[in-house]
Amino acid sequence: MTLANEQVAEALNRLIETCKDGENGFRTAATGVKTRELKQLFESYAAQRARFAGELQAAVEQLGGRPQERGSVAGVLHRGWMNIKGLVTGHDDAAIIKECETGEDAAMKTYEEAIQQELSQELQPVIARQFDQIKEAHARIRALEVVTAKT
């Protein structure tokens, strides 16, 4: 694998890690919220992140690299998903939503960093599409946070 491909694979693996962390975080959040609508929303975001990771893993393999298989313990800490496990036992929807938003903040930052890199023409639309959907999820979660904070 060329140095350029190694760098691209490294950037993609960071995104895979981010998606896996989000998948695990949303799946955990879904188990902790009380309302059926929030459960379904978080489960759909978990499935979305699993799809994103799969797309990125295939791209790493096409580059001749070894794709990341899971999120990282260190990544979970800085991506904002660590506190979610403690919150689900209390079934505090507002706190869980806030933690999801923190995780989405970190995901957006990781995608912004990847987009700033020189990635291939084939990868740019995939990453841009995923980033757009993450921004939409972030906005929806942020709106939920605002609503739950008022109630």
C-alpha positions as CSV (number, residue, x, y, z in Angstrom):
1,M,0.0,0.0,0.0
2,T,1.4,3.4,-0.9
3,L,2.0,6.1,1.7
4,A,-0.9,8.1,0.3
5,N,-3.2,5.1,0.6
6,E,-2.0,4.4,4.1
7,Q,-2.9,8.0,5.1
8,V,-6.3,7.7,3.5
9,A,-6.9,4.4,5.2
10,E,-5.8,5.9,8.6
11,A,-8.3,8.8,8.1
12,L,-11.1,6.3,7.1
13,N,-10.3,4.1,10.1
14,R,-10.7,7.2,12.4
15,L,-14.2,7.7,10.8
16,I,-15.0,4.0,11.3
17,E,-14.0,4.2,14.9
18,T,-16.3,7.2,15.3
19,C,-19.2,5.4,13.6
20,K,-18.7,2.3,15.7
21,D,-18.6,4.5,18.9
22,G,-21.8,6.2,17.7
23,E,-23.5,2.9,16.9
24,N,-22.7,1.6,20.4
25,G,-23.7,4.8,22.0
26,F,-27.0,5.1,20.3
27,R,-27.8,1.5,20.9
28,T,-27.1,2.0,24.6
29,A,-29.1,5.2,24.6
30,A,-32.1,3.3,23.0
31,T,-32.1,0.9,25.9
32,G,-32.2,3.7,28.5
33,V,-34.9,6.1,27.2
34,K,-38.5,5.8,28.2
35,T,-40.4,6.9,25.1
36,R,-40.9,4.5,22.2
37,E,-40.2,7.4,19.7
38,L,-36.8,8.1,21.2
39,K,-36.0,4.3,21.3
40,Q,-36.8,4.1,17.6
41,L,-34.8,7.2,16.7
42,F,-31.7,6.1,18.6
43,E,-32.0,2.5,17.1
44,S,-32.2,4.1,13.6
45,Y,-29.1,6.2,14.2
46,A,-27.3,3.1,15.5
47,A,-28.2,1.2,12.3
48,Q,-27.2,4.2,10.3
49,R,-23.7,4.4,11.9
50,A,-23.3,0.6,11.3
51,R,-24.0,1.2,7.6
52,F,-21.6,4.1,7.5
53,A,-18.9,2.0,9.1
54,G,-19.5,-0.8,6.6
55,E,-19.1,1.6,3.7
56,L,-15.9,2.9,5.1
57,Q,-14.5,-0.5,5.9
58,A,-15.1,-1.6,2.3
59,A,-13.2,1.5,1.1
60,V,-10.2,0.7,3.4
61,E,-10.2,-2.8,2.0
62,Q,-10.2,-1.5,-1.6
63,L,-7.1,0.6,-0.7
64,G,-5.4,-2.6,0.5
65,G,-5.6,-1.7,4.2
66,R,-7.0,-3.3,7.2
67,P,-10.3,-1.7,8.3
68,Q,-11.0,-0.8,11.9
69,E,-13.5,-3.4,13.4
70,R,-14.7,-1.5,16.5
71,G,-14.7,1.8,18.4
72,S,-11.9,2.4,20.8
73,V,-11.9,2.7,24.6
74,A,-9.9,5.9,24.4
75,G,-12.1,7.2,21.6
76,V,-15.3,6.6,23.6
77,L,-13.9,8.8,26.4
78,H,-13.2,11.7,24.2
79,R,-16.2,11.2,21.9
80,G,-18.7,11.8,24.6
81,W,-20.3,8.3,24.8
82,M,-18.7,7.2,28.1
83,N,-21.3,8.7,30.4
84,I,-24.2,7.2,28.5
85,K,-23.9,3.8,30.2
86,G,-24.3,5.4,33.6
87,L,-27.2,7.5,32.5
88,V,-29.3,4.7,31.0
89,T,-29.8,3.1,34.4
90,G,-31.5,6.3,35.6
91,H,-33.7,6.4,32.5
92,D,-33.3,10.2,32.4
93,D,-34.3,11.0,28.8
94,A,-33.0,14.6,29.0
95,A,-29.6,13.5,30.3
96,I,-29.3,10.7,27.7
97,I,-30.2,13.2,24.9
98,K,-27.6,15.6,26.1
99,E,-24.9,12.8,26.1
100,C,-26.0,11.8,22.5
101,E,-25.5,15.4,21.4
102,T,-22.0,15.5,23.0
103,G,-21.2,12.3,21.0
104,E,-22.5,13.9,17.8
105,D,-20.4,17.0,18.4
106,A,-17.3,14.8,18.5
107,A,-18.4,12.9,15.4
108,M,-18.9,16.1,13.5
109,K,-15.4,17.2,14.4
110,T,-13.9,14.0,13.2
111,Y,-15.8,14.2,9.9
112,E,-14.7,17.9,9.5
113,E,-11.1,16.8,9.9
114,A,-11.5,14.1,7.3
115,I,-13.1,16.4,4.8
116,Q,-10.2,18.8,5.1
117,Q,-7.8,16.1,4.0
118,E,-7.1,15.4,0.4
119,L,-9.1,12.2,-0.2
120,S,-9.8,10.6,-3.5
121,Q,-12.6,11.7,-5.8
122,E,-14.4,8.5,-5.1
123,L,-14.4,8.9,-1.3
124,Q,-15.3,12.6,-1.1
125,P,-19.0,12.1,-2.0
126,V,-19.4,9.2,0.4
127,I,-17.8,11.1,3.3
128,A,-19.8,14.2,2.5
129,R,-23.1,12.3,2.4
130,Q,-22.3,10.6,5.7
131,F,-21.3,14.0,7.2
132,D,-24.5,15.6,6.0
133,Q,-26.6,12.9,7.6
134,I,-24.6,13.2,10.9
135,K,-25.2,17.0,10.8
136,E,-29.0,16.2,10.4
137,A,-28.9,13.8,13.3
138,H,-27.0,16.3,15.4
139,A,-29.6,19.1,14.6
140,R,-32.5,16.7,15.5
141,I,-30.9,15.6,18.8
142,R,-30.1,19.3,19.6
143,A,-33.7,20.2,19.0
144,L,-34.8,17.3,21.2
145,E,-32.4,18.5,23.9
146,V,-33.9,22.0,23.8
147,V,-37.5,20.6,24.0
148,T,-36.7,18.3,26.9
149,A,-34.9,21.0,28.8
150,K,-38.0,23.1,28.6
151,T,-40.3,20.4,30.0
